[in-house]
Amino acid sequence: MTDALPVHSLVLYKKRPALVQAVDKKITLVLEAGDTVQVREKDVVLLHPGPLDNLARLKSLPVIDAGAIQSAWELLIGESFDLAALAELVYGSFTPVTAWAAWQLVMGGEYFYGDPAALSAFTPQERQQILQERQARAAEKQAWEAVIERARQGSLLAEDRRYVQETERLAFGQSQRSALLAALHIEETPQSAHAFLLRVGFWDAAVNPYPRRYNLQLLPPEEEIPSLPVEPRRDLTALPAYAIDDASSRDPDDALSLEGERLWVHVADAAALILPDSPLDWEARQRGETLYIPEGAADMVPLSAIRCLGLGLAEISPSLSFGIDFAEDGRVRGVEITPAWVRVTRCTYEEVENKLDVEPFASLFDIARRFGEYRTQHGSLSLDLPEVKIFIQDGKVQITPLPRLRSRVLVQEAMLAAGAAAAGFAQQHNLPMPYSTNDSTDLPLTVPTLSARYSLRRSLKRSQYRVNAAPHTLLGLPAYIQVTSPLRRYLDLVAHQQLRAWLRGDAPMDDAAVLERIGAVEAVAGAVRNAERDSELHWTLVYLIQNPDWQGEAVVVEKRDHHGVVLIPELALEAEISLPADCALDRVIGVRLLGVDLPKQRVFFAPLRG
């Protein structure tokens, strides 16, 4: 060991020079900063045997012109040599100082490579490639520094997009870092990235990042759909059927008919095409439900399936129809479930609202009213909070309050009746099903004020899915299964698959299979809800940005000292606000917009004076 590493020799340790001070079981090194360390022999590489008394001498490297280095390189191409030979050839001697200087040439990576004891020269072709790569890196560094400077000034160019893509991924929640934000000393968060992209003009307020932040699909599935199977279907085309929905609806999956005192709820027969564990089923399961956001919808099923199955999109539509009979007290007394053919007329809530005094809508509404009264008597709760419809038209956000139409009540009660009827049928035939349940207790009989409804909503338990029947207290029903939107909600589709299996005489899925599907939906349902909520808030704030002088009425729904929460009915928006100490709950006050922080989803209002 002593012969290999003499005391006062120059060695390489962690790519930096070190001086051997002592050699024993371990080697004591003096580093450039003057401190000492003890290392193993294998941790160092000998550059020169010395003697060298001080590392400071290495700072006086010999000056040599580029021509001498070029000549040495040309002579050594194809040769094998060591550090001593390189130093002798370039600097005329091999000393600790020239050894370190020669090693710097090697580390420069332009002419030579290898270890001190076995060096080689790059070929001309290799050196040319190295120089080209260095020039490219230098140009890229210069371009990067120019981008950073433009970003500081808030004036990025269109050609800077490639430098901004990582920041966009961060804003979409698809990356955790942004080299550009780091260089600008900006916090690397989705909100900061969003704010930066708005500031430099690469995004505008119309970019909604939330569906992608929640990792949701924005395009419909593209799987091929099979042909509708040839099977017996009951002909109900003689019964006028009505698909009642908003004018913008494009996936009608339920319709109503009246046959004497029987209510028929016709539902798109999705399970006729989408069989359990088929590619279409797997895709729908991963999505969980259709994502509805103001700029459009990301469907759970292919558009071709909607065109084939949507009620009223063709002259005759296939359906799974629920013929529901009611008792005098309004409860569901029995149900017939059958595949059917139906002839459906599409109409809007507003159109039906004006026809509720004529048949069949008058009788349909009377059935709905009696069923609603039955649910109320059994503890159902309706919070009746403001709702709006948000949509974008020619780049402008439109917000329209949803009126309290009786036609909406008609459809809502009919859909709930179908869910109650399906639950009774499943219990009667021991069908495992995704029952929607809620065990909220101590619910008030009435909630007369908006502030009380607001507070109660925040305290309510979220409904859960179970494979066995249990009450849904919020709906006032002993058991309930969602069955009226199989084109939009996966667990509705599962319910249809179970009913279809029983009707065909096939074995339905067992408890474990249904539970597995419930778990799959619950894994994604929260993301869908959050994306829809955040998207609606995003576009509401964009509406306020587009209307900076907005003023309107708000209702005080929560008080905390001089601060509180107001609910703005015409926007269905809640916001924190400073309030006078004497401002009581449920007081209606005028408010004006102060400002919007779109990336942080914050909005600021102030009370109007007077």
Residue pairs with C-beta under 8 A, 6 or more apart in sequence:
1 23
1 41
2 23
4 41
4 46
5 11
5 20
5 23
5 27
5 41
5 44
5 46
6 20
6 23
6 49
6 50
6 51
7 20
7 21
7 22
7 23
7 50
7 51
8 19
8 20
8 21
8 50
8 51
8 52
8 53
9 19
9 20
9 46
9 47
9 48
9 49
9 50
9 51
9 52
10 17
10 18
10 19
10 20
10 46
10 47
10 48
10 50
10 52
10 58
10 96
10 99
10 100
11 17
11 18
11 19
11 20
11 29
11 44
11 45
11 46
11 47
12 18
12 44
12 45
12 46
12 47
12 103
12 116
13 29
13 31
13 37
13 39
13 43
13 44
15 107
16 31
16 32
17 32
17 47
17 55
17 58
17 100
18 29
18 30
18 31
18 32
18 44
18 55
19 29
19 30
19 52
19 54
19 55
20 27
20 28
20 29
20 50
21 28
21 29
21 30
21 36
22 28
26 38
26 39
26 40
27 38
27 39
27 40
27 41
27 43
27 44
28 36
28 37
28 38
29 36
29 37
29 38
29 39
29 44
30 36
30 55
31 37
31 55
32 55
45 115
45 116
46 116
47 83
47 96
47 99
47 100
47 103
47 116
48 83
48 94
48 95
48 96
48 99
48 100
50 96
52 96
57 96
57 97
58 96
58 97
58 100
60 97
61 97
61 100
61 101
61 104
62 91
62 97
62 98
62 101
64 90
64 91
64 101
68 90
69 90
69 105
69 111
72 86
72 89
72 90
72 111
73 111
73 112
73 121
73 122
73 127
75 89
76 86
76 89
76 112
76 121
77 121
77 122
77 123
77 124
78 121
79 120
79 121
80 118
80 119
80 120
81 119
81 120
82 116
82 117
82 118
82 119
83 94
83 99
83 102
83 103
83 106
83 116
83 117
83 119
84 94
84 99
85 119
86 102
86 105
86 106
86 112
86 119
87 93
87 94
87 95
87 98
87 99
87 101
87 102
88 94
90 98
90 101
90 102
90 105
91 98
91 101
91 102
92 98
103 116
105 111
105 112
106 112
106 113
106 114
106 119
109 130
110 122
110 127
110 130
110 131
110 134
111 121
111 122
111 127
112 119
112 120
112 121
112 122
113 119
113 120
113 122
114 120
122 130
144 163
147 156
147 160
147 163
147 180
148 180
148 183
148 184
150 156
150 157
150 160
151 180
151 184
151 196
151 200
152 184
154 199
154 200
154 201
155 200
156 164
156 200
156 201
156 202
161 202
163 180
164 180
164 197
164 200
164 202
166 175
166 177
166 178
166 179
166 180
167 178
167 180
167 181
167 193
167 196
167 197
168 193
168 197
168 202
168 203
169 175
170 176
170 177
170 178
170 181
170 188
170 189
170 190
170 193
171 190
171 193
171 194
171 197
171 203
171 209
172 190
172 209
172 212
172 213
173 190
173 209
173 212
173 213
173 214
173 215
174 212
174 215
176 188
177 188
178 188
178 193
180 196
181 187
181 188
181 192
181 193
181 196
182 188
184 196
186 192
186 196
190 209
190 213
191 599
191 600
192 599
194 203
194 209
194 598
194 599
195 599
195 600
197 203
197 207
198 204
198 205
198 598
198 599
205 542
205 545
205 546
205 598
206 392
206 395
206 542
208 293
208 295
208 535
208 538
208 539
210 293
210 530
210 531
210 534
210 535
210 538
211 218
211 291
211 293
211 298
211 531
211 535
212 218
213 531
213 534
214 527
214 528
214 530
214 531
215 527
216 287
216 291
216 298
216 524
216 527
216 528
216 531
217 287
217 291
217 298
218 291
218 298
219 298
220 298
220 299
220 301
220 302
220 303
221 280
221 283
221 284
221 287
221 299
221 300
221 301
221 302
222 302
223 279
223 280
223 283
223 302
224 302
224 304
225 273
225 280
225 302
225 304
225 305
225 308
226 273
228 272
228 273
228 308
228 318
229 272
231 272
231 339
232 339
233 318
233 338
233 339
233 340
233 341
234 321
234 338
234 339
234 340
234 341
235 340
235 341
236 257
236 264
236 266
236 319
236 321
236 340
236 341
236 342
237 316
237 341
237 342
237 343
239 257
239 258
239 259
239 264
239 342
239 343
240 257
240 343
240 345
240 360
241 255
241 256
241 257
241 264
241 266
241 311
241 342
241 343
241 344
241 345
242 255
242 256
242 257
242 344
242 345
242 346
242 347
242 352
242 361
243 252
243 254
243 255
243 311
243 312
243 344
243 345
243 346
243 347
244 255
244 256
244 347
244 348
244 349
244 352
244 407
244 410
244 411
245 252
245 346
245 348
245 349
245 411
246 348
246 349
246 389
247 348
247 350
248 391
250 297
250 306
250 310
251 290
251 297
251 299
251 306
251 310
251 487
251 488
252 268
252 310
252 311
252 312
252 313
252 344
252 346
253 267
253 268
253 270
253 309
253 310
253 311
253 484
253 485
253 486
253 487
253 488
254 265
254 266
254 267
254 268
254 311
254 411
254 414
254 415
254 418
254 484
254 485
255 265
255 266
255 311
255 312
255 319
255 342
255 344
256 263
256 264
256 265
256 266
256 364
256 410
256 411
256 414
257 263
257 264
257 266
257 342
257 360
258 264
258 359
258 360
258 363
258 364
258 367
259 323
261 325
261 326
261 363
261 367
262 323
262 324
262 325
263 323
263 324
263 326
263 364
263 367
263 414
263 417
264 321
264 322
264 323
264 324
265 321
265 322
265 324
265 414
265 415
265 417
265 418
265 484
266 311
266 317
266 319
266 320
266 321
266 322
266 340
266 342
266 344
267 311
267 319
267 320
267 321
267 322
267 418
267 483
267 484
267 485
267 486
267 496
268 309
268 310
268 311
268 317
268 318
268 319
268 320
268 486
268 487
269 309
269 318
269 319
269 320
269 339
269 496
270 301
270 305
270 309
270 486
270 487
270 492
270 493
270 496
271 320
271 486
271 493
271 496
271 497
271 499
271 500
272 309
272 318
272 320
272 339
272 500
273 280
273 305
273 308
273 309
274 280
274 281
274 284
274 301
274 305
274 493
274 497
275 281
275 497
276 497
276 509
276 513
280 301
280 302
280 305
281 493
281 497
283 301
284 300
284 301
284 490
284 493
285 490
285 517
285 520
285 521
286 520
286 524
287 298
287 300
287 490
287 524
288 300
288 489
288 490
288 520
288 521
288 523
288 524
288 525
288 528
289 300
289 488
289 489
289 490
289 521
289 525
289 528
290 297
290 298
290 299
290 300
290 487
290 488
290 489
291 297
291 298
291 528
291 531
291 532
292 532
293 531
293 532
293 535
293 536
294 390
294 391
294 392
294 397
294 535
294 536
294 539
295 392
295 535
295 539
299 306
299 487
300 487
300 488
300 489
300 490
301 487
305 487
306 313
306 487
307 313
309 317
309 318
309 487
310 317
310 487
311 317
311 319
311 342
311 344
311 346
312 344
312 345
312 346
315 343
316 341
316 342
316 343
317 341
317 342
317 343
317 344
318 339
318 340
318 341
319 339
319 340
319 341
319 342
320 337
320 338
320 339
320 340
320 496
320 499
320 500
321 337
321 338
321 339
321 340
321 342
322 335
322 336
322 337
322 418
322 421
322 422
322 483
323 335
323 336
323 337
323 338
324 332
324 334
324 335
324 417
324 418
324 421
325 332
325 333
325 334
325 335
326 332
326 333
326 367
326 370
326 371
326 417
327 333
329 370
329 374
329 377
330 370
330 371
330 372
330 373
330 374
331 371
331 374
332 371
332 417
332 420
332 421
332 424
334 421
334 424
335 421
335 422
335 424
335 425
337 422
337 425
337 499
337 503
338 503
339 500
339 503
349 405
349 407
349 408
349 411
350 405
350 407
352 361
352 407
352 410
353 405
353 406
353 407
355 361
356 362
356 365
356 406
356 407
356 410
361 407
361 410
364 410
364 414
365 406
365 409
365 410
367 413
367 414
367 417
368 409
368 410
368 412
368 413
368 414
368 417
369 409
369 413
371 413
371 416
371 417
372 380
372 409
372 413
374 476
375 416
375 475
375 476
375 477
376 476
377 476
378 476
378 477
378 478
379 443
379 473
379 476
380 474
380 475
380 476
380 477
381 440
381 443
381 444
381 447
381 456
381 473
381 474
381 476
383 447
383 453
383 456
383 457
384 404
384 453
385 450
385 453
385 454
385 457
385 567
385 572
386 401
386 567
386 569
386 570
386 572
387 401
387 402
387 572
388 399
388 400
388 401
388 402
388 570
388 571
388 572
389 399
389 400
389 402
390 397
390 398
390 399
390 536
390 539
390 540
390 543
391 397
391 398
391 400
392 398
392 539
396 546
397 539
397 540
397 542
397 543
397 546
398 543
399 540
399 543
399 570
399 571
401 569
401 570
401 572
402 408
415 484
416 475
416 477
416 480
418 483
418 484
419 436
419 477
419 480
419 481
419 482
419 483
419 484
420 477
420 479
420 480
422 433
422 481
422 483
422 495
422 499
423 433
423 435
423 469
423 477
423 478
423 479
423 480
423 481
424 479
425 431
425 499
426 433
426 435
426 469
426 481
426 495
426 498
426 499
427 469
427 479
429 502
431 498
431 499
431 502
431 508
432 467
432 498
432 508
432 509
432 510
432 511
432 513
432 514
433 467
433 469
433 481
433 494
433 495
433 498
433 514
434 465
434 466
434 467
434 481
434 482
434 491
434 494
434 495
434 514
434 517
434 518
434 521
435 465
435 466
435 467
435 468
435 469
435 470
435 479
435 480
435 481
436 463
436 464
436 465
436 472
436 480
436 481
436 482
437 463
437 464
437 465
437 466
437 470
437 471
437 472
437 480
438 461
438 462
438 463
438 464
438 471
438 472
438 473
438 474
438 475
439 461
439 470
439 471
439 473
440 460
440 461
440 473
440 474
441 473
443 473
443 474
444 452
444 456
447 453
447 456
449 585
449 586
450 555
450 557
450 567
450 586
451 555
451 556
451 557
451 558
451 585
451 586
454 557
454 558
454 565
454 567
454 574
455 557
455 558
460 474
463 472
463 474
465 491
465 518
465 521
465 522
466 518
467 511
467 514
467 515
467 518
469 478
469 479
470 479
471 477
471 478
471 479
472 479
472 480
481 495
482 489
482 491
482 492
482 495
483 492
483 495
483 496
483 499
484 492
485 492
486 492
486 493
486 495
486 496
487 493
490 517
490 520
490 521
491 517
491 518
491 521
494 509
494 514
494 517
497 508
497 509
498 508
498 509
498 514
501 507
501 508
501 509
502 508
509 517
534 601
537 573
537 601
538 598
538 601
540 571
540 572
540 573
541 596
541 598
541 601
541 603
542 598
543 571
544 550
544 593
544 596
544 603
545 596
545 598
547 593
548 593
549 592
549 593
550 592
550 593
551 590
551 591
551 592
551 593
551 608
552 568
552 570
552 571
552 590
552 591
553 568
553 569
553 570
553 588
553 589
553 590
553 591
554 566
554 567
554 568
554 569
554 575
554 577
554 588
554 589
554 590
554 591
554 605
555 566
555 567
555 568
555 569
555 586
555 587
555 588
555 589
556 564
556 565
556 566
556 579
556 583
556 584
556 585
556 586
556 587
556 589
557 564
557 565
557 566
557 567
557 574
557 585
557 586
558 564
558 565
558 585
559 579
559 583
559 584
559 585
561 581
562 578
562 579
562 580
562 581
563 576
563 577
563 578
563 579
564 576
564 577
564 579
564 583
565 574
565 575
565 576
565 577
566 574
566 575
566 577
566 579
566 589
566 591
566 605
567 573
567 574
568 574
568 575
568 591
573 603
575 603
575 604
575 605
577 591
577 605
577 606
577 607
578 606
578 607
579 589
579 607
580 607
583 589
583 607
589 607
589 608
590 607
590 608
590 610
591 605
591 606
591 607
591 608
592 605
592 606
592 608
593 603
593 604
593 605
594 604
594 605
594 606
595 603
595 604
596 602
596 603
596 604
597 603
597 604
